Amino acid sequence: MGIPYKRAWLLLDALNQAFGRPLIQTASGGKGGGGATLTPLGLQLVICYAALEERLNADSTAELEALRGLATSP
């Protein structure tokens, strides 16, 4: 994602607190290594966000083009 590791964990912690339940489940490192996986709530959040983003992009083509035009205007 191009953000520092610590920043990512701070953002995840903020999301966990905002939702009042964990969005990820972590496993400590060791011989097999650690890691993190989405909880069912985390997966639902990702699915809903992706659907929202897709719908916003599809329904706002004109506005997005106008914003792109502003970025390239002198």
KEFIKOL-271749 format. One line per field, with one value per residue (C-alpha): residue number from 0; residue in one letter; x, y, z negated. Coordinates in nm, 2 decimals. Example, Ala and Ser with C-alpha at 12.3 -4.5 7.8 and 13.67 -1.06 7.14 Angstrom:
<rs>
selo <- 0,1 $
mikol <- a,s $
px <- 1.23,1.37 $
py <- -0.45,-0.11 $
pz <- -0.78,-0.71 $
</rs>
This chain:
<rs>
selo <- 0,1,2,3,4,5,6,7,8,9,10,11,12,13,14,15,16,17,18,19,20,21,22,23,24,25,26,27,28,29,30,31,32,33,34,35,36,37,38,39,40,41,42,43,44,45,46,47,48,49,50,51,52,53,54,55,56,57,58,59,60,61,62,63,64,65,66,67,68,69,70,71,72,73 $
mikol <- m,g,i,p,y,k,r,a,w,l,l,l,d,a,l,n,q,a,f,g,r,p,l,i,q,t,a,s,g,g,k,g,g,g,g,a,t,l,t,p,l,g,l,q,l,v,i,c,y,a,a,l,e,e,r,l,n,a,d,s,t,a,e,l,e,a,l,r,g,l,a,t,s,p $
px <- 0.00,0.30,0.26,0.50,0.43,0.37,0.12,-0.07,-0.10,-0.21,-0.49,-0.60,-0.61,-0.82,-1.06,-1.08,-1.17,-1.42,-1.60,-1.57,-1.46,-1.15,-1.13,-0.81,-0.68,-0.30,-0.07,0.26,0.58,0.77,0.90,0.61,0.60,0.33,0.07,-0.27,-0.60,-0.93,-1.21,-1.56,-1.63,-1.32,-1.41,-1.76,-1.60,-1.37,-1.66,-1.89,-1.61,-1.52,-1.89,-1.93,-1.61,-1.73,-2.07,-1.93,-1.69,-1.96,-2.21,-1.97,-1.79,-1.86,-1.74,-1.43,-1.34,-1.40,-1.16,-0.90,-0.93,-0.87,-0.55,-0.42,-0.53,-0.26 $
py <- 0.00,0.22,0.33,0.25,-0.07,0.12,0.35,0.06,-0.10,0.23,0.26,-0.10,-0.03,0.28,0.07,-0.20,0.06,0.23,-0.09,-0.22,-0.56,-0.68,-0.66,-0.87,-1.16,-1.18,-1.47,-1.43,-1.52,-1.83,-2.12,-2.10,-1.72,-1.49,-1.31,-1.15,-1.25,-1.08,-1.16,-1.22,-0.86,-0.74,-0.94,-0.79,-0.44,-0.50,-0.63,-0.34,-0.08,-0.24,-0.23,0.13,0.23,0.06,0.22,0.57,0.53,0.41,0.68,0.97,0.95,1.31,1.44,1.23,1.36,1.72,1.65,1.50,1.81,2.04,1.84,1.89,2.26,2.53 $
pz <- 0.00,-0.02,-0.38,-0.67,-0.87,-1.19,-1.02,-0.88,-1.23,-1.38,-1.11,-1.18,-1.55,-1.49,-1.28,-1.54,-1.80,-1.58,-1.50,-1.86,-1.73,-1.56,-1.19,-1.17,-1.37,-1.43,-1.49,-1.66,-1.47,-1.53,-1.33,-1.08,-1.09,-1.21,-1.01,-1.00,-0.85,-0.82,-1.06,-0.92,-1.01,-0.84,-0.52,-0.52,-0.55,-0.26,-0.04,-0.13,-0.07,0.27,0.37,0.26,0.45,0.76,0.75,0.68,0.97,1.21,1.10,1.10,1.43,1.52,1.19,1.19,1.54,1.42,1.13,1.37,1.59,1.29,1.21,1.56,1.60,1.59 $
</rs>
